[in-house]
Structures are given as structure tokens and as C-alpha cells.
Amino acid sequence: MTADPLAVRRHHFVALDSWRGICAIAVAMGHLKTNGFLSQLAFSSMTYRFVDFFFVLSGFVIAHAARDQLTENWRHVWSFLIRRIGRLWPLHATVLGMFVIYQLVLLGVSRLGIDTGEVAFSDKYSLSYIPANLLLVQAWNTLPSTSWNIPAWSISAEFAAYLLFAFLFTAFHRFGAYAFVVVGLACGYIIAGAYGPRATFDFGVPRCLFGFSTGVLVNAIWRQRPALRIPCPDVIEVAALIVTVAAVTWLPFYYGILVVPVFAVVIFLYAYEQGVVSRILRGKAGQFVGQRSYSIYMVHMVVSVGLLSVAAIAPKLGIHGFRLGQASPGNTGIVGPPALMDLLLIGYLAVTVALAAITYALVEVPARNRAARFAKFDRHRSPVRPAPNPVSS
């Protein structure tokens, strides 16, 4: 039996929120390269694959929250897009501003005669790349490389997914999910092979659409059995967690696209929140990082780049505990005593979460609330509910 649409819209997936926060921290962990023991784990070098988890989860949550309204009335497109832009763009623009300030500081340091090994406003920090970033089209194959806040490519890709989602469900109504799945399968074919595992600025949109459409499909399946009882839920959830870590860590490079169906199954199982892992994820710590997952994902590169700059000039300042060097084959990072590097990594994650808590309170929440008020065009409808977290997309 199909679930009541109103009951479906009101359901909140608490454990999946926590999953999003944990994945954001994992991605942040993988982006700071050191020669410490934690960074040398095979898992650490593969955490970029959790970006696809964000895509699948975003498709699931957006379909859960918005498909019925878009199907019912095309006027909801305006409300949907305003809320999504209000959810994505303010924090994105804020972090972009942080990077501009960083480049200005770099320029000032170079004027003082301190060589950091970088030239301000060059390469991926070129001023000519700012317009595409401000318009959130930097992952639409409009630029020759990743640029500025590198993780934001996935936000650009999700923005494209939101536009397509609104169009398909408005145009095809209840058949929108089928149309989206067809698009997703075509995108999966496009990115299969060399492009799939690391597609960003070039094939980032197809990569996102493959995961996003999978999430839409999973939500459609969940809607058919929202009260399903999972057999042996404790065992199933622990097994799903182990399979997730194994798939992220050990799937061969060219089969990286297969993490998407793995994530789809995990999201479906944890949507029911019946096992021991879900009970842990529903705790205060899980909810704290889950609510701030978008900020964690967006600000972590600011902290990472800052640490790398400090490591670059540390030897020139007489600091010899750490320096810039080859952290692992093919990866430049921070090198020093391994135990110290592990402490540095933990400190980096702690600072990232702390900074994310600030941007969540000062940027995310006010912007989300303003967008919700602006998007509410009919006072006789249900009160505006907070929009779900992006990638996070």
C-alpha cells in the first residue's frame, strides 16, 4: 500500500542526517594529506567516494520532501528553487569570500619577501574563475580545472540536479521518477570507466545525476513500504556499515561507480532506523555533526589550505616540527613525526567542526530562514518546514 503523502512528507530521517555529517568529516579527513598513521590508512585516501553518498542521499531526501508539491502544482517550482538556492548559495559565497581574503593575505605576505611557493590569484585561484563559481556552474564543464573552494564543485553539480528535478516532476508529474531514472542511467553510462571515479569540474554533473537519480528511485521504493520491518536489524546495520567501509576502501579505481548502488542499499536500510547503529546515530553527537554537515563540507578546505600554507613557511620561520613535503606517493602534504601528524589531523578536524558550527549559526540558519519566508507565496498552505541538508551534497 502506498503511504499517505502528507505522512511521507512529515517523516524525518534522523539517522541519515548523522550519516551525512560523518561522511562530511570523512571527506575532510581525506583532503589533508600527512605522513601520519591515520592518513596512511587505505581508507583515508579513498574518502572522496563519500561525495557520491551525498548525491544519493540528496536525491532520496529531496524526493521525499518536494516531489509531491512539484507534482501537484507547477507554481511550487518557484518555492522549491528559492529554498534550494537559499540553502546552497549564501554559505558557498561566504567560503568563496574566505578564499579571496586568503589570496589577499598571500599577496601581502609575498610583498614582505616571504616565499610561500605560491603566486596569489593564479592557477585555480584565478580571478577569471570567480563568475562561474558565483553562478554555481563551475562543475558544468565551463572551466578547465577545479577552482577556488574545490569541494564546491559538488554543490554546483547538485544545483544542476535540482533544476532537472524540478523540471521533470513538473513536466511528467507522477512519472517524473521514471524519467529521472532514465536520465540517471544514461549518466551512469557516460561516466563509467575513467571519468566516474574522480569526475569533478568536467563530468561532475553526470556523476551527480547518476547518484541523485538513484536516491530518487530508492525513495520511490521506500514510499511503497514505509513501515517495513527489517529482519535482524542490528546485524543488518552493522553489516551494511562494514560493507560501506570495504567498498569505499577497496573497490578498484575503475569500478568506483559501484559505490553508488552500495550507498543506495545502505540509505534504504538506515531510513528505517531499526538497528543499534541507528540508535547511536540518533544521539546528540550524531545530530550535531549531521545538522552542520554542509558547513563541515564547505569550510574544511579553508582550514586545510591554511595549514598547508603554514607548513610551507614554517622552516623559514625556524619551526622544524613539520614542513611541506611528500606525504605519500604522488601527494604533497604536511610531513613530520607520524604521531604529531595524527594529532595535527585530529586538531584540523576539530577546528573544521568548530568553524562549521559558527558558519551554521551565522550563515546557514539565517539564510535558510530568509529563503523560506521569501518562498512562501500562499499563506493558506502548510507552514514552511526547514529544507533538507544538501551535499551535499
C-alpha positions as CSV (number, residue, x, y, z in Angstrom):
1,M,0.0,0.0,0.0
2,T,1.3,3.5,-0.9
3,A,1.9,5.7,2.1
4,D,-0.1,8.8,2.7
5,P,1.7,11.7,1.0
6,L,1.3,14.0,4.0
7,A,2.7,11.4,6.4
8,V,5.6,10.8,4.0
9,R,6.5,14.5,3.8
10,R,6.4,14.8,7.6
11,H,8.8,11.9,8.2
12,H,12.3,12.9,9.2
13,F,15.3,10.6,8.7
14,V,17.3,11.4,11.8
15,A,19.9,8.6,11.3
16,L,20.6,9.6,7.7
17,D,21.3,13.2,8.9
18,S,24.0,11.8,11.1
19,W,25.4,9.7,8.2
20,R,25.7,12.9,6.2
21,G,27.8,14.5,9.0
22,I,30.1,11.5,9.4
23,C,30.7,11.4,5.6
24,A,31.5,15.1,5.6
25,I,34.1,14.5,8.3
26,A,35.5,11.6,6.3
27,V,35.9,13.7,3.2
28,A,37.6,16.4,5.2
29,M,39.9,13.8,6.7
30,G,41.0,12.6,3.2
31,H,41.7,16.1,1.9
32,L,44.5,16.9,4.4
33,K,47.5,14.7,3.4
34,T,50.1,13.9,6.1
35,N,52.6,11.2,6.7
36,G,50.8,10.3,10.0
37,F,49.4,6.8,10.6
38,L,45.8,7.9,10.2
39,S,46.5,9.5,6.8
40,Q,48.3,6.4,5.6
41,L,45.3,4.2,6.1
42,A,43.9,2.9,2.8
43,F,40.5,4.2,3.8
44,S,41.8,7.8,4.1
45,S,42.9,8.1,0.5
46,M,39.5,6.9,-0.8
47,T,37.1,9.1,1.3
48,Y,36.4,11.2,-1.8
49,R,34.0,8.5,-2.7
50,F,31.6,9.6,0.0
51,V,30.7,12.6,-2.2
52,D,28.6,10.0,-4.1
53,F,26.9,9.1,-0.8
54,F,25.9,12.8,-0.6
55,F,24.4,12.6,-4.1
56,V,22.4,9.5,-3.4
57,L,21.2,10.8,-0.1
58,S,20.3,14.2,-1.6
59,G,18.2,12.5,-4.3
60,F,16.4,10.5,-1.6
61,V,15.7,13.4,0.7
62,I,14.8,15.9,-2.0
63,A,12.3,13.4,-3.5
64,H,11.0,12.8,0.0
65,A,10.4,16.5,0.7
66,A,9.5,18.0,-2.6
67,R,8.2,15.6,-5.3
68,D,4.6,15.7,-4.2
69,Q,4.4,19.5,-4.2
70,L,6.1,19.7,-7.6
71,T,3.8,17.1,-9.0
72,E,0.6,18.8,-7.7
73,N,1.3,22.3,-8.9
74,W,3.9,23.9,-11.2
75,R,3.9,27.1,-9.0
76,H,5.8,25.1,-6.4
77,V,8.8,25.3,-8.7
78,W,9.4,28.8,-7.5
79,S,9.3,27.9,-3.9
80,F,11.5,24.9,-4.4
81,L,14.2,26.7,-6.2
82,I,14.3,29.7,-3.9
83,R,14.7,27.4,-0.9
84,R,17.4,25.4,-2.6
85,I,19.3,28.5,-3.7
86,G,18.9,29.9,-0.2
87,R,20.3,26.7,1.2
88,L,23.3,26.4,-1.1
89,W,24.5,29.8,-2.2
90,P,24.9,32.0,0.9
91,L,27.4,29.6,2.6
92,H,29.1,28.9,-0.8
93,A,29.6,32.7,-1.4
94,T,30.8,33.2,2.2
95,V,33.5,30.5,1.9
96,L,34.5,31.9,-1.6
97,G,35.0,35.2,0.2
98,M,37.2,33.5,2.7
99,F,39.4,32.2,-0.1
100,V,39.6,35.7,-1.7
101,I,40.8,37.0,1.7
102,Y,43.3,34.2,1.9
103,Q,44.7,35.2,-1.5
104,L,44.9,38.8,-0.4
105,V,46.9,37.7,2.7
106,L,49.1,35.6,0.4
107,L,49.7,38.6,-1.8
108,G,50.6,40.7,1.3
109,V,53.0,38.1,2.6
110,S,54.8,37.9,-0.8
111,R,55.2,41.7,-0.7
112,L,57.0,41.3,2.6
113,G,59.5,39.0,0.8
114,I,58.3,35.7,2.4
115,D,58.3,33.0,-0.3
116,T,55.3,30.6,0.2
117,G,55.8,28.8,-3.1
118,E,52.5,30.2,-4.3
119,V,51.6,33.1,-6.5
120,A,48.4,34.9,-5.4
121,F,45.4,34.8,-7.6
122,S,47.0,32.3,-10.0
123,D,46.1,28.7,-11.2
124,K,42.9,27.5,-9.6
125,Y,42.6,30.8,-7.7
126,S,42.4,32.9,-10.9
127,L,40.0,35.9,-10.7
128,S,38.6,34.8,-14.1
129,Y,37.1,31.7,-12.4
130,I,35.1,33.7,-9.9
131,P,32.0,34.4,-12.1
132,A,31.4,30.7,-12.8
133,N,31.8,29.9,-9.1
134,L,29.3,32.7,-8.1
135,L,26.8,31.4,-10.6
136,L,27.3,27.8,-9.4
137,V,28.2,26.5,-12.8
138,Q,31.8,25.6,-12.2
139,A,31.1,21.9,-12.4
140,W,29.2,22.2,-15.7
141,N,32.4,21.7,-17.8
142,T,32.7,25.5,-18.0
143,L,36.2,25.7,-16.6
144,P,39.5,23.9,-17.4
145,S,40.0,22.7,-13.8
146,T,38.7,22.7,-10.3
147,S,38.8,26.2,-8.8
148,W,38.7,28.2,-5.5
149,N,36.9,26.1,-2.9
150,I,37.4,22.8,-4.6
151,P,34.7,20.7,-2.8
152,A,32.1,23.2,-4.1
153,W,32.1,21.5,-7.5
154,S,29.6,19.0,-6.0
155,I,27.4,21.9,-4.9
156,S,27.4,23.2,-8.5
157,A,26.5,19.7,-9.7
158,E,23.7,19.3,-7.2
159,F,22.3,22.7,-8.3
160,A,22.0,21.2,-11.8
161,A,20.3,18.2,-10.3
162,Y,17.8,20.4,-8.5
163,L,16.9,22.2,-11.8
164,L,16.4,18.9,-13.6
165,F,14.4,17.5,-10.7
166,A,12.0,20.5,-10.7
167,F,11.6,20.3,-14.5
168,L,10.9,16.5,-14.7
169,F,8.5,16.3,-11.8
170,T,6.6,19.3,-13.0
171,A,6.5,18.1,-16.6
172,F,5.9,14.4,-16.1
173,H,4.1,14.5,-12.7
174,R,3.9,11.0,-11.1
175,F,6.1,9.7,-13.9
176,G,8.9,12.1,-13.0
177,A,10.7,9.4,-11.0
178,Y,10.9,7.2,-14.1
179,A,12.1,10.0,-16.3
180,F,14.8,10.8,-13.7
181,V,15.9,7.2,-13.5
182,V,16.3,7.1,-17.3
183,V,18.4,10.2,-17.2
184,G,20.5,8.7,-14.3
185,L,21.1,5.5,-16.2
186,A,22.3,7.5,-19.2
187,C,24.6,9.5,-17.0
188,G,25.9,6.3,-15.4
189,Y,26.9,5.1,-18.8
190,I,28.6,8.4,-19.6
191,I,30.8,8.4,-16.5
192,A,31.5,4.6,-16.4
193,G,35.2,3.9,-16.6
194,A,37.8,6.6,-16.5
195,Y,35.6,9.5,-15.7
196,G,33.4,8.0,-13.0
197,P,35.8,7.7,-10.0
198,R,37.1,11.3,-10.0
199,A,34.8,13.3,-12.2
200,T,34.5,16.9,-10.8
201,F,34.7,20.1,-12.9
202,D,34.4,18.2,-16.2
203,F,31.8,15.3,-15.7
204,G,30.6,16.4,-12.3
205,V,27.0,16.9,-13.4
206,P,26.6,13.4,-14.9
207,R,28.3,11.9,-11.9
208,C,25.9,13.7,-9.6
209,L,22.8,12.9,-11.7
210,F,23.7,9.2,-11.6
211,G,23.8,9.2,-7.8
212,F,20.9,11.7,-7.4
213,S,18.6,9.7,-9.6
214,T,19.5,6.5,-7.7
215,G,18.4,8.3,-4.5
216,V,15.1,9.3,-6.2
217,L,14.5,5.7,-7.1
218,V,15.3,4.5,-3.5
219,N,12.8,7.0,-2.1
220,A,10.1,5.7,-4.5
221,I,10.8,2.2,-3.3
222,W,10.7,3.3,0.4
223,R,7.4,5.0,-0.2
224,Q,5.8,1.7,-1.1
225,R,6.9,0.1,2.2
226,P,7.5,2.9,4.8
227,A,6.6,0.6,7.7
228,L,8.7,-2.4,6.6
229,R,10.3,-4.4,9.4
230,I,13.9,-5.2,8.7
231,P,14.9,-8.7,9.9
232,C,17.7,-8.8,12.5
233,P,18.2,-5.0,12.2
234,D,21.2,-4.9,14.5
235,V,23.1,-7.4,12.4
236,I,21.9,-5.8,9.1
237,E,23.0,-2.3,10.0
238,V,26.4,-3.4,11.3
239,A,26.9,-5.5,8.1
240,A,25.9,-2.5,6.0
241,L,28.4,-0.3,7.8
242,I,31.2,-2.8,7.2
243,V,30.3,-3.3,3.5
244,T,30.3,0.5,3.1
245,V,33.8,0.9,4.5
246,A,35.0,-2.0,2.5
247,A,33.5,-0.7,-0.8
248,V,34.9,2.8,-0.3
249,T,38.4,1.4,0.6
250,W,38.9,-1.5,-1.7
251,L,36.8,-1.1,-4.8
252,P,39.3,-0.9,-7.7
253,F,39.6,2.6,-9.3
254,Y,37.7,1.9,-12.5
255,Y,34.9,0.3,-10.6
256,G,34.4,3.2,-8.3
257,I,31.0,3.9,-9.8
258,L,29.7,0.8,-8.0
259,V,29.8,2.6,-4.7
260,V,26.5,4.2,-5.8
261,P,24.4,1.0,-5.6
262,V,26.1,0.2,-2.3
263,F,25.2,3.6,-0.9
264,A,21.7,3.2,-2.2
265,V,21.2,-0.1,-0.2
266,V,22.7,1.5,2.9
267,I,20.4,4.5,2.7
268,F,17.4,2.3,2.2
269,L,18.2,0.2,5.3
270,Y,19.1,3.1,7.5
271,A,15.9,5.0,6.5
272,Y,14.0,2.6,8.7
273,E,16.2,3.3,11.8
274,Q,15.6,0.0,13.5
275,G,19.1,-1.2,14.4
276,V,21.7,-0.5,17.0
277,V,23.8,1.8,14.8
278,S,20.7,4.0,14.0
279,R,20.1,4.3,17.8
280,I,23.7,5.6,18.1
281,L,23.4,7.9,15.2
282,R,20.2,9.4,16.6
283,G,22.2,10.6,19.6
284,K,23.2,14.2,20.2
285,A,26.7,13.9,18.8
286,G,25.4,12.4,15.5
287,Q,22.8,15.1,15.2
288,F,25.3,17.9,15.9
289,V,27.5,16.9,13.0
290,G,24.6,16.0,10.8
291,Q,23.0,19.4,11.1
292,R,26.3,21.1,10.4
293,S,27.4,18.7,7.6
294,Y,27.1,21.2,4.8
295,S,29.2,23.7,6.7
296,I,31.8,21.0,7.6
297,Y,32.0,20.0,3.9
298,M,32.3,23.6,2.7
299,V,34.7,25.1,5.2
300,H,37.2,22.2,5.7
301,M,39.3,23.2,2.7
302,V,39.8,26.7,4.2
303,V,41.4,25.1,7.2
304,S,43.4,22.6,5.1
305,V,44.8,25.3,2.8
306,G,45.7,27.4,5.8
307,L,47.6,24.5,7.4
308,L,49.4,23.8,4.2
309,S,50.5,27.4,3.9
310,V,51.8,27.4,7.5
311,A,53.7,24.2,6.8
312,A,55.2,25.8,3.7
313,I,56.7,28.8,5.6
314,A,57.4,27.0,8.9
315,P,61.0,26.1,8.1
316,K,61.7,29.7,7.1
317,L,60.5,30.8,10.5
318,G,62.7,28.4,12.3
319,I,59.9,25.9,13.1
320,H,61.1,22.4,12.3
321,G,58.4,20.1,13.7
322,F,56.6,19.9,10.4
323,R,57.0,21.1,6.8
324,L,55.6,20.7,3.4
325,G,56.7,17.6,1.6
326,Q,55.6,14.3,0.0
327,A,53.1,12.8,2.4
328,S,52.5,9.8,0.3
329,P,53.4,8.7,-3.3
330,G,52.1,11.4,-5.6
331,N,50.6,13.5,-2.8
332,T,52.1,16.7,-1.4
333,G,51.1,17.3,2.2
334,I,52.4,18.0,5.7
335,V,55.2,15.8,6.9
336,G,56.7,15.4,10.4
337,P,56.8,12.9,13.2
338,P,53.9,10.5,12.5
339,A,52.3,10.7,15.9
340,L,52.5,14.5,15.8
341,M,50.8,14.4,12.3
342,D,48.0,12.3,13.7
343,L,47.4,14.9,16.4
344,L,47.5,17.6,13.7
345,L,44.9,15.7,11.7
346,I,42.6,15.4,14.7
347,G,43.1,19.1,15.6
348,Y,42.3,20.0,12.0
349,L,39.0,18.1,12.1
350,A,38.2,19.7,15.5
351,V,38.9,23.2,14.1
352,T,36.8,22.4,11.0
353,V,33.8,21.3,13.1
354,A,34.2,24.4,15.3
355,L,34.3,26.7,12.3
356,A,31.4,24.9,10.8
357,A,29.4,25.5,13.9
358,I,30.0,29.2,13.5
359,T,29.0,29.3,9.8
360,Y,26.0,27.2,10.5
361,A,24.7,29.6,13.1
362,L,25.7,32.9,11.4
363,V,25.2,32.0,7.7
364,E,23.2,28.8,7.1
365,V,20.3,29.1,9.5
366,P,19.6,32.8,8.8
367,A,19.9,32.3,5.1
368,R,17.7,29.2,5.2
369,N,15.0,31.1,7.2
370,R,15.0,34.1,4.9
371,A,14.7,31.9,1.8
372,A,11.8,30.0,3.4
373,R,10.0,33.2,4.2
374,F,10.6,34.6,0.7
375,A,9.4,31.4,-1.0
376,K,6.2,31.1,1.0
377,F,3.7,32.5,-1.5
378,D,0.5,31.1,-0.2
379,R,-0.4,31.7,3.5
380,H,-3.2,29.2,3.4
381,R,-0.8,26.3,2.8
382,S,1.0,24.3,5.4
383,P,3.8,26.2,7.4
384,V,7.2,26.2,5.8
385,R,9.4,23.4,7.0
386,P,13.2,23.6,7.0
387,A,14.7,22.4,3.8
388,P,16.8,19.2,4.0
389,N,20.6,19.5,4.0
390,P,22.5,19.4,0.7
391,V,25.6,17.6,-0.2
392,S,25.9,17.8,-0.1
393,S,25.8,17.4,-1.1
